[in-house]
Amino acid sequence: MQITKESKALLNDVVKVQIQKDDYLPGFENKVKKYSKTVDVKGFRKGMVPVGMVKKMYGDGILAEEINALIDKSLDNFIKENNIKMLGRPIPSESQEQIELKWQENKDYTFEFEIGYQPDITLNFGKHVFKKYELKFDASIVEKEMENVTKYFQKLEDTSDPIKENDTIYFKLTDGKEYTSDSFCSTNDLTKAGSKAFIRKKAGDKVEGKVFDLINNEKLDIKKFVFNLKAEETLDPALENENLTFEITNVKTTVVPKELTADQIKLITRDENKTTLEELKLFLGDEIKAQYVNISKNYLYTDIYKYIIEDYKMDLPMEFMKKWLVSEKDNNLTPETVEKELSNIEKQVKWDVVSNQFATQNEIKVEFEEIKNEFANRYYSYFAQSGYTPDPAQIEGFVKESMKDQKQVQKVYETILDEKLLSKMAEGVKTETVLMTEEEFVTESAKRNEK
């Protein structure tokens, strides 16, 4: 067996695999003998089918199986021995003649394949300077967050004061005849006409008007929450179009605590030792700073990724790449689709080439335990949102189930790998610091999300 190659185009060669009959005949004969012991042929006992009969019935297929195995093995060895960085997989050459394999012929065969190469990459960002965003931190940011966390402990309390913004109104709805219904809504659910009618009223007062004129149906599903009807039930047109009476039975106002208790502070900080407002402010300040450091890091990682796929210069064997993509049946791509999506495909291939070689050069890899830990952290975070602390054995069970889903495992693997790659890449880039306010961070995030 002999393998030779000749250049076809940039990073694209034709490899010829020459297989002599002495290469495939021993394997072919062995396979025939094995078939004769296992195949079912009418008129013969299992294991007693003559070799000649097997060759006559299945010889061509067995020969194809043996030759394909030899081709795969020879190509794999050729790639490994020559340390070839493959792009995609070998595909049959366009110049390959149609070969009909016949076991009786006992002849030599030559098969031609196209292979594509990855360009050798040494990642260098040159003089390109990336922006490194930092938060303009001051005490007002913490005070604003103090107001937000204090609202976590707000509650509704009955009030005899006149209705004001953000109050909740409880009422009995009647048509003056037979219809009556008890319901409630927030002043935030009212229309402009509704606000004018209800604001400054008190419990015991009455308001008259059409329900859909006073309450905003886009904010509150009137049929469901005011008339208390099920989805399949129909609203009486009279109730929808006639003036009804709202008898205000109660008003609740939102009460925000003036000062947080020690227990509330411990709940926010998740630390039994933190009980004072000063400790809470320091905690919130650190949390805010860490949050924006993470946002800034993600900005930088995104910018590095975009630079690689959009601006980084790389030669690729485009014609081979298009043929290879179409040849992969799992892709379900036609030549027309590949041409249409070629720009996006090229970007993905560029990232794959850079990330693969960069990972090898910097010995970056993902360990099995890291994937398990990532699943565990995700479950802990999920339960923490509801204030529940699961038993470690319970988390271990969830992780075990998740590890059975190979698609999810692959996604987590890629997430961890990309994080490691971009973190290492970020060490080698030039940056300039850009200070921004919280509002400017919000604007920057919105702009990036639009893209």
MIMAR-953012 format. One line per field, with one value per residue (C-alpha): residue number from 1; residue in three letters; x negated, y, z. Coordinates in nm, 2 decimals, always signed. Example, Ala and Ser with C-alpha at 12.3 -4.5 7.8 and 13.67 -1.06 7.14 Angstrom:
BEGIN
pos <- c(1;2)
code <- c(ALA;SER)
xx <- c(-1.23;-1.37)
yy <- c(-0.45;-0.11)
zz <- c(+0.78;+0.71)
END
This chain:
BEGIN
pos <- c(1;2;3;4;5;6;7;8;9;10;11;12;13;14;15;16;17;18;19;20;21;22;23;24;25;26;27;28;29;30;31;32;33;34;35;36;37;38;39;40;41;42;43;44;45;46;47;48;49;50;51;52;53;54;55;56;57;58;59;60;61;62;63;64;65;66;67;68;69;70;71;72;73;74;75;76;77;78;79;80;81;82;83;84;85;86;87;88;89;90;91;92;93;94;95;96;97;98;99;100;101;102;103;104;105;106;107;108;109;110;111;112;113;114;115;116;117;118;119;120;121;122;123;124;125;126;127;128;129;130;131;132;133;134;135;136;137;138;139;140;141;142;143;144;145;146;147;148;149;150;151;152;153;154;155;156;157;158;159;160;161;162;163;164;165;166;167;168;169;170;171;172;173;174;175;176;177;178;179;180;181;182;183;184;185;186;187;188;189;190;191;192;193;194;195;196;197;198;199;200;201;202;203;204;205;206;207;208;209;210;211;212;213;214;215;216;217;218;219;220;221;222;223;224;225;226;227;228;229;230;231;232;233;234;235;236;237;238;239;240;241;242;243;244;245;246;247;248;249;250;251;252;253;254;255;256;257;258;259;260;261;262;263;264;265;266;267;268;269;270;271;272;273;274;275;276;277;278;279;280;281;282;283;284;285;286;287;288;289;290;291;292;293;294;295;296;297;298;299;300;301;302;303;304;305;306;307;308;309;310;311;312;313;314;315;316;317;318;319;320;321;322;323;324;325;326;327;328;329;330;331;332;333;334;335;336;337;338;339;340;341;342;343;344;345;346;347;348;349;350;351;352;353;354;355;356;357;358;359;360;361;362;363;364;365;366;367;368;369;370;371;372;373;374;375;376;377;378;379;380;381;382;383;384;385;386;387;388;389;390;391;392;393;394;395;396;397;398;399;400;401;402;403;404;405;406;407;408;409;410;411;412;413;414;415;416;417;418;419;420;421;422;423;424;425;426;427;428;429;430;431;432;433;434;435;436;437;438;439;440;441;442;443;444;445;446;447;448;449;450;451)
code <- c(MET;GLN;ILE;THR;LYS;GLU;SER;LYS;ALA;LEU;LEU;ASN;ASP;VAL;VAL;LYS;VAL;GLN;ILE;GLN;LYS;ASP;ASP;TYR;LEU;PRO;GLY;PHE;GLU;ASN;LYS;VAL;LYS;LYS;TYR;SER;LYS;THR;VAL;ASP;VAL;LYS;GLY;PHE;ARG;LYS;GLY;MET;VAL;PRO;VAL;GLY;MET;VAL;LYS;LYS;MET;TYR;GLY;ASP;GLY;ILE;LEU;ALA;GLU;GLU;ILE;ASN;ALA;LEU;ILE;ASP;LYS;SER;LEU;ASP;ASN;PHE;ILE;LYS;GLU;ASN;ASN;ILE;LYS;MET;LEU;GLY;ARG;PRO;ILE;PRO;SER;GLU;SER;GLN;GLU;GLN;ILE;GLU;LEU;LYS;TRP;GLN;GLU;ASN;LYS;ASP;TYR;THR;PHE;GLU;PHE;GLU;ILE;GLY;TYR;GLN;PRO;ASP;ILE;THR;LEU;ASN;PHE;GLY;LYS;HIS;VAL;PHE;LYS;LYS;TYR;GLU;LEU;LYS;PHE;ASP;ALA;SER;ILE;VAL;GLU;LYS;GLU;MET;GLU;ASN;VAL;THR;LYS;TYR;PHE;GLN;LYS;LEU;GLU;ASP;THR;SER;ASP;PRO;ILE;LYS;GLU;ASN;ASP;THR;ILE;TYR;PHE;LYS;LEU;THR;ASP;GLY;LYS;GLU;TYR;THR;SER;ASP;SER;PHE;CYS;SER;THR;ASN;ASP;LEU;THR;LYS;ALA;GLY;SER;LYS;ALA;PHE;ILE;ARG;LYS;LYS;ALA;GLY;ASP;LYS;VAL;GLU;GLY;LYS;VAL;PHE;ASP;LEU;ILE;ASN;ASN;GLU;LYS;LEU;ASP;ILE;LYS;LYS;PHE;VAL;PHE;ASN;LEU;LYS;ALA;GLU;GLU;THR;LEU;ASP;PRO;ALA;LEU;GLU;ASN;GLU;ASN;LEU;THR;PHE;GLU;ILE;THR;ASN;VAL;LYS;THR;THR;VAL;VAL;PRO;LYS;GLU;LEU;THR;ALA;ASP;GLN;ILE;LYS;LEU;ILE;THR;ARG;ASP;GLU;ASN;LYS;THR;THR;LEU;GLU;GLU;LEU;LYS;LEU;PHE;LEU;GLY;ASP;GLU;ILE;LYS;ALA;GLN;TYR;VAL;ASN;ILE;SER;LYS;ASN;TYR;LEU;TYR;THR;ASP;ILE;TYR;LYS;TYR;ILE;ILE;GLU;ASP;TYR;LYS;MET;ASP;LEU;PRO;MET;GLU;PHE;MET;LYS;LYS;TRP;LEU;VAL;SER;GLU;LYS;ASP;ASN;ASN;LEU;THR;PRO;GLU;THR;VAL;GLU;LYS;GLU;LEU;SER;ASN;ILE;GLU;LYS;GLN;VAL;LYS;TRP;ASP;VAL;VAL;SER;ASN;GLN;PHE;ALA;THR;GLN;ASN;GLU;ILE;LYS;VAL;GLU;PHE;GLU;GLU;ILE;LYS;ASN;GLU;PHE;ALA;ASN;ARG;TYR;TYR;SER;TYR;PHE;ALA;GLN;SER;GLY;TYR;THR;PRO;ASP;PRO;ALA;GLN;ILE;GLU;GLY;PHE;VAL;LYS;GLU;SER;MET;LYS;ASP;GLN;LYS;GLN;VAL;GLN;LYS;VAL;TYR;GLU;THR;ILE;LEU;ASP;GLU;LYS;LEU;LEU;SER;LYS;MET;ALA;GLU;GLY;VAL;LYS;THR;GLU;THR;VAL;LEU;MET;THR;GLU;GLU;GLU;PHE;VAL;THR;GLU;SER;ALA;LYS;ARG;ASN;GLU;LYS)
xx <- c(+0.00;-0.14;-0.02;-0.13;-0.01;-0.02;+0.07;+0.41;+0.44;+0.34;+0.38;+0.54;+0.38;+0.49;+0.39;+0.37;+0.41;+0.28;+0.40;+0.25;+0.44;+0.19;+0.30;+0.67;+0.69;+0.58;+0.84;+1.10;+1.05;+1.07;+1.39;+1.54;+1.46;+1.62;+1.93;+1.96;+1.99;+2.26;+2.47;+2.80;+2.85;+3.15;+3.05;+2.75;+2.70;+2.57;+2.19;+2.18;+2.23;+1.95;+1.70;+1.76;+2.13;+2.06;+1.83;+2.09;+2.37;+2.18;+1.83;+1.86;+1.99;+1.72;+1.46;+1.59;+1.59;+1.23;+1.10;+1.29;+1.13;+0.78;+0.84;+0.95;+0.66;+0.40;+0.54;+0.54;+0.18;+0.07;+0.22;+0.06;-0.28;-0.30;-0.15;+0.12;+0.36;+0.67;+0.95;+1.26;+1.22;+1.09;+1.34;+1.33;+1.15;+1.35;+1.10;+1.17;+1.30;+1.60;+1.47;+1.69;+1.55;+1.57;+1.42;+1.34;+1.11;+0.83;+0.68;+0.50;+0.70;+0.62;+0.84;+0.80;+0.90;+0.89;+0.76;+0.77;+0.51;+0.55;+0.31;+0.04;+0.15;-0.05;+0.20;+0.08;+0.30;+0.03;+0.09;+0.47;+0.59;+0.90;+1.11;+1.12;+1.43;+1.44;+1.72;+1.69;+1.77;+1.89;+2.10;+2.42;+2.42;+2.43;+2.70;+2.91;+2.86;+2.95;+3.29;+3.33;+3.25;+3.47;+3.76;+3.72;+3.88;+4.17;+4.52;+4.88;+5.07;+5.43;+5.47;+5.75;+5.56;+5.67;+5.56;+5.22;+4.97;+4.86;+5.15;+5.37;+5.75;+6.00;+6.35;+6.69;+6.80;+7.18;+7.42;+7.69;+7.90;+7.78;+7.41;+7.16;+6.79;+6.50;+6.16;+5.86;+5.60;+5.30;+5.31;+5.04;+5.30;+5.53;+5.57;+5.53;+5.91;+5.89;+5.62;+5.83;+6.13;+5.96;+5.67;+5.76;+6.07;+6.09;+6.24;+6.61;+6.62;+6.77;+6.65;+6.87;+6.76;+6.68;+6.43;+6.23;+6.21;+6.08;+5.84;+5.57;+5.64;+5.28;+5.15;+5.41;+5.62;+5.97;+6.17;+5.96;+5.87;+6.16;+6.45;+6.30;+6.38;+6.20;+6.04;+6.33;+6.60;+6.75;+6.79;+7.14;+7.13;+7.35;+7.08;+6.82;+7.00;+7.21;+7.12;+7.06;+7.01;+6.68;+6.74;+6.40;+6.39;+6.02;+5.70;+5.35;+5.04;+4.68;+4.47;+4.09;+3.90;+3.71;+3.42;+3.32;+3.29;+2.99;+3.17;+3.25;+2.89;+2.77;+3.03;+2.90;+2.53;+2.58;+2.34;+2.44;+2.16;+2.27;+2.54;+2.48;+2.57;+2.20;+2.12;+2.41;+2.29;+1.94;+2.09;+2.30;+2.01;+1.80;+2.09;+2.14;+1.77;+1.75;+2.06;+1.91;+1.57;+1.75;+1.95;+1.63;+1.46;+1.74;+1.72;+1.34;+1.39;+1.66;+1.44;+1.15;+1.38;+1.51;+1.16;+1.06;+1.36;+1.39;+1.04;+0.78;+0.62;+0.62;+0.58;+0.83;+0.89;+1.23;+1.32;+1.23;+1.42;+1.74;+1.72;+1.64;+1.94;+2.18;+2.03;+2.12;+2.47;+2.54;+2.51;+2.80;+2.64;+2.67;+2.40;+2.65;+2.69;+2.32;+2.26;+2.53;+2.40;+2.03;+1.94;+2.08;+1.93;+1.59;+1.61;+1.69;+1.41;+1.16;+1.26;+1.23;+0.88;+0.75;+0.90;+0.78;+0.42;+0.42;+0.54;+0.27;-0.01;+0.10;+0.19;+0.55;+0.79;+1.11;+1.11;+1.40;+1.43;+1.46;+1.77;+1.93;+1.85;+2.00;+2.33;+2.32;+2.27;+2.56;+2.79;+2.67;+2.73;+3.08;+3.19;+3.03;+3.27;+3.56;+3.37;+3.34;+3.01;+3.01;+2.83;+2.49;+2.62;+2.92;+2.70;+2.48;+2.78;+2.88;+2.53;+2.52;+2.84;+2.71;+2.39;+2.59;+2.70;+2.41;+2.54;+2.56;+2.22;+2.07;+2.23;+2.08;+1.74;+1.74;+1.85;+1.56;+1.31;+1.41;+1.38;+1.03;+0.92;+1.05;+0.90;+0.56;+0.60;+0.69;+0.35;+0.18;+0.38;+0.31;+0.60;+0.69;+0.91;+1.25;+1.44;+1.82;+2.12;+2.39;+2.61;+2.33;+2.29;+2.66;+2.64;+2.33;+2.50;+2.81;+2.60;+2.41;+2.74;+2.87;+2.58)
yy <- c(+0.00;+0.34;+0.70;+1.00;+1.36;+1.65;+2.01;+2.12;+2.47;+2.67;+2.45;+2.19;+1.87;+1.55;+1.23;+0.91;+0.58;+0.29;-0.05;-0.37;-0.70;-0.83;-0.56;-0.65;-1.02;-1.16;-0.95;-1.02;-1.40;-1.38;-1.18;-1.43;-1.72;-1.53;-1.46;-1.83;-1.91;-1.66;-1.60;-1.76;-1.92;-2.13;-2.50;-2.48;-2.52;-2.21;-2.22;-2.47;-2.23;-2.30;-2.01;-2.01;-1.95;-1.66;-1.50;-1.54;-1.39;-1.13;-1.10;-0.75;-0.61;-0.78;-0.65;-0.30;-0.33;-0.44;-0.18;+0.10;-0.01;-0.01;+0.34;+0.48;+0.33;+0.44;+0.80;+0.81;+0.69;+0.93;+1.23;+1.13;+1.04;+1.38;+1.58;+1.72;+1.97;+1.87;+2.11;+1.89;+1.54;+1.39;+1.39;+1.19;+1.39;+1.52;+1.35;+1.01;+0.76;+0.55;+0.22;-0.09;-0.34;-0.70;-0.97;-1.20;-0.94;-0.95;-0.63;-0.32;+0.00;+0.37;+0.61;+0.99;+1.22;+1.59;+1.71;+2.06;+2.20;+2.44;+2.73;+2.74;+3.00;+3.20;+3.43;+3.79;+4.09;+4.33;+4.69;+4.65;+4.81;+4.68;+4.89;+4.78;+4.93;+5.02;+5.16;+5.51;+5.40;+5.64;+5.63;+5.72;+5.39;+5.21;+5.44;+5.36;+4.99;+5.03;+5.17;+4.87;+4.60;+4.78;+4.74;+4.36;+4.39;+4.62;+4.50;+4.61;+4.76;+4.88;+5.25;+5.50;+5.77;+5.89;+5.67;+5.76;+5.63;+5.26;+5.18;+4.87;+4.92;+4.65;+4.70;+4.54;+4.58;+4.59;+4.68;+4.80;+4.49;+4.13;+4.13;+4.16;+4.07;+4.13;+4.22;+4.45;+4.63;+4.86;+5.22;+5.13;+4.93;+5.24;+5.44;+5.82;+5.84;+5.58;+5.76;+6.08;+5.89;+5.69;+5.90;+6.08;+5.85;+5.65;+5.32;+5.36;+5.59;+5.49;+5.54;+5.49;+5.42;+5.16;+4.91;+4.91;+5.30;+5.30;+5.00;+4.94;+4.59;+4.57;+4.59;+4.38;+4.11;+4.26;+3.95;+3.72;+3.94;+4.19;+3.98;+3.66;+3.47;+3.16;+3.17;+2.97;+3.19;+3.49;+3.84;+3.98;+4.27;+4.47;+4.45;+4.55;+4.85;+4.99;+5.20;+4.99;+5.09;+5.04;+5.04;+5.08;+4.83;+4.87;+5.04;+4.90;+5.11;+4.99;+5.04;+5.03;+4.98;+5.29;+5.08;+4.72;+4.49;+4.28;+3.97;+4.13;+4.23;+3.88;+3.75;+3.99;+3.93;+3.56;+3.60;+3.56;+3.78;+4.09;+4.28;+4.65;+4.90;+4.98;+4.62;+4.59;+4.90;+4.75;+4.42;+4.58;+4.79;+4.48;+4.30;+4.59;+4.62;+4.25;+4.26;+4.53;+4.36;+4.06;+4.27;+4.44;+4.10;+3.98;+4.29;+4.23;+3.86;+3.94;+4.20;+3.95;+3.69;+3.94;+4.06;+3.70;+3.61;+3.95;+4.12;+3.85;+3.76;+3.39;+3.20;+2.92;+2.66;+2.80;+2.58;+2.27;+2.39;+2.44;+2.09;+1.94;+2.11;+1.98;+1.63;+1.60;+1.45;+1.56;+1.92;+1.90;+2.17;+2.23;+2.42;+2.71;+2.72;+2.71;+3.00;+3.20;+3.13;+3.13;+3.44;+3.31;+2.96;+3.12;+3.30;+2.98;+2.80;+3.08;+3.06;+2.68;+2.69;+2.96;+2.81;+2.45;+2.56;+2.81;+2.55;+2.31;+2.57;+2.68;+2.33;+2.44;+2.16;+2.08;+1.81;+1.58;+1.71;+2.07;+1.97;+1.81;+2.11;+2.34;+2.14;+2.14;+2.52;+2.58;+2.37;+2.55;+2.89;+2.78;+2.67;+2.98;+3.20;+3.05;+3.05;+2.67;+2.50;+2.15;+1.86;+1.78;+1.43;+1.57;+1.79;+1.49;+1.31;+1.60;+1.62;+1.24;+1.27;+1.57;+1.39;+1.14;+1.40;+1.42;+1.73;+1.92;+1.79;+1.91;+2.26;+2.28;+2.16;+2.43;+2.70;+2.61;+2.58;+2.91;+3.08;+2.94;+3.03;+3.39;+3.44;+3.33;+3.54;+3.85;+3.82;+3.90;+4.20;+4.57;+4.76;+5.11;+5.19;+5.35;+5.48;+5.47;+5.54;+5.28;+5.46;+5.44;+5.07;+5.02;+5.21;+5.01;+4.68;+4.78;+4.87;+4.54;+4.34;+4.51;+4.36)
zz <- c(+0.00;-0.10;-0.03;-0.23;-0.23;-0.47;-0.43;-0.56;-0.42;-0.11;+0.20;-0.03;-0.15;-0.34;-0.16;-0.36;-0.18;-0.39;-0.26;-0.40;-0.40;-0.15;+0.09;+0.10;+0.01;+0.35;+0.53;+0.27;+0.31;+0.69;+0.67;+0.43;+0.67;+0.96;+0.75;+0.66;+1.03;+1.11;+0.79;+0.74;+0.40;+0.31;+0.27;+0.49;+0.86;+1.04;+1.04;+0.76;+0.46;+0.20;+0.15;-0.22;-0.16;+0.07;-0.19;-0.46;-0.24;-0.04;-0.19;-0.33;-0.01;+0.20;-0.04;-0.01;+0.37;+0.38;+0.14;+0.31;+0.64;+0.48;+0.33;+0.67;+0.85;+0.59;+0.58;+0.96;+0.98;+0.70;+0.89;+1.22;+1.08;+0.89;+1.19;+0.96;+1.11;+0.92;+0.83;+0.82;+0.68;+0.36;+0.07;-0.25;-0.52;-0.82;-1.04;-0.89;-1.14;-1.05;-0.92;-0.91;-0.67;-0.78;-0.56;-0.85;-1.02;-0.76;-0.89;-0.76;-0.69;-0.66;-0.46;-0.46;-0.18;-0.12;+0.21;+0.36;+0.60;+0.89;+0.85;+1.12;+1.38;+1.63;+1.78;+1.78;+1.82;+1.71;+1.79;+1.83;+2.16;+2.33;+2.56;+2.92;+3.09;+3.46;+3.68;+3.81;+4.17;+4.43;+4.75;+4.56;+4.39;+4.72;+4.86;+4.55;+4.61;+4.98;+4.86;+4.63;+4.89;+5.15;+4.91;+4.93;+5.28;+5.19;+5.27;+5.21;+5.51;+5.54;+5.53;+5.59;+5.40;+5.06;+4.77;+4.62;+4.37;+4.41;+4.64;+4.60;+4.58;+4.69;+4.56;+4.51;+4.14;+4.08;+3.80;+4.04;+3.95;+4.00;+3.91;+4.19;+4.21;+4.45;+4.31;+4.34;+4.13;+4.18;+4.09;+3.84;+3.65;+3.60;+3.29;+3.30;+3.35;+3.61;+3.81;+3.80;+3.93;+4.21;+4.33;+4.66;+4.72;+5.04;+5.16;+5.16;+4.85;+4.52;+4.16;+3.85;+3.50;+3.23;+3.36;+3.03;+3.05;+3.41;+3.41;+3.15;+3.00;+2.87;+3.22;+3.40;+3.23;+3.32;+3.22;+3.44;+3.74;+3.76;+3.64;+3.77;+3.45;+3.31;+2.96;+2.81;+2.96;+2.78;+2.93;+2.92;+2.67;+2.91;+3.18;+2.92;+2.78;+3.06;+3.36;+3.67;+4.03;+4.21;+4.59;+4.75;+5.04;+5.14;+5.05;+5.11;+5.09;+5.04;+5.35;+5.32;+5.64;+5.75;+5.86;+5.81;+6.11;+6.19;+6.08;+5.75;+5.70;+5.77;+5.51;+5.24;+5.31;+5.37;+5.66;+6.03;+6.14;+5.94;+6.13;+6.09;+5.81;+5.76;+5.71;+5.47;+5.27;+5.24;+5.13;+4.87;+4.74;+4.69;+4.52;+4.28;+4.20;+4.13;+3.91;+3.69;+3.68;+3.54;+3.29;+3.18;+3.14;+2.92;+2.71;+2.66;+2.58;+2.33;+2.16;+2.14;+1.99;+1.74;+1.64;+1.57;+1.35;+1.17;+1.16;+1.21;+0.88;+0.80;+0.47;+0.44;+0.16;+0.08;-0.22;-0.03;+0.27;+0.07;-0.08;+0.26;+0.42;+0.15;+0.18;+0.55;+0.54;+0.90;+0.80;+0.55;+0.34;-0.03;-0.24;-0.26;+0.12;+0.18;-0.06;+0.12;+0.47;+0.37;+0.56;+0.89;+0.82;+0.76;+1.09;+1.28;+1.11;+1.19;+1.56;+1.56;+1.40;+1.63;+1.95;+1.87;+1.80;+2.09;+2.33;+2.22;+2.23;+2.58;+2.71;+2.78;+2.84;+3.04;+3.30;+3.37;+3.73;+3.60;+3.40;+3.70;+3.92;+3.67;+3.67;+4.05;+4.07;+3.83;+4.05;+4.37;+4.20;+4.09;+4.43;+4.60;+4.41;+4.61;+4.94;+4.94;+5.04;+4.89;+5.05;+4.87;+4.80;+4.62;+4.40;+4.33;+4.20;+3.98;+3.84;+3.77;+3.57;+3.38;+3.28;+3.10;+2.85;+2.60;+2.43;+2.76;+2.86;+2.53;+2.58;+2.93;+2.80;+2.53;+2.77;+3.01;+2.73;+2.57;+2.92;+2.96;+2.61;+2.62;+2.97;+2.84;+2.53;+2.73;+2.91;+2.58;+2.46;+2.49;+2.67;+2.75;+3.05;+2.99;+3.30;+3.27;+3.50;+3.56;+3.31;+3.05;+3.12;+3.06;+2.73;+2.62;+2.70;+2.50;+2.21;+2.21;+2.25;+1.93;+1.74)
END
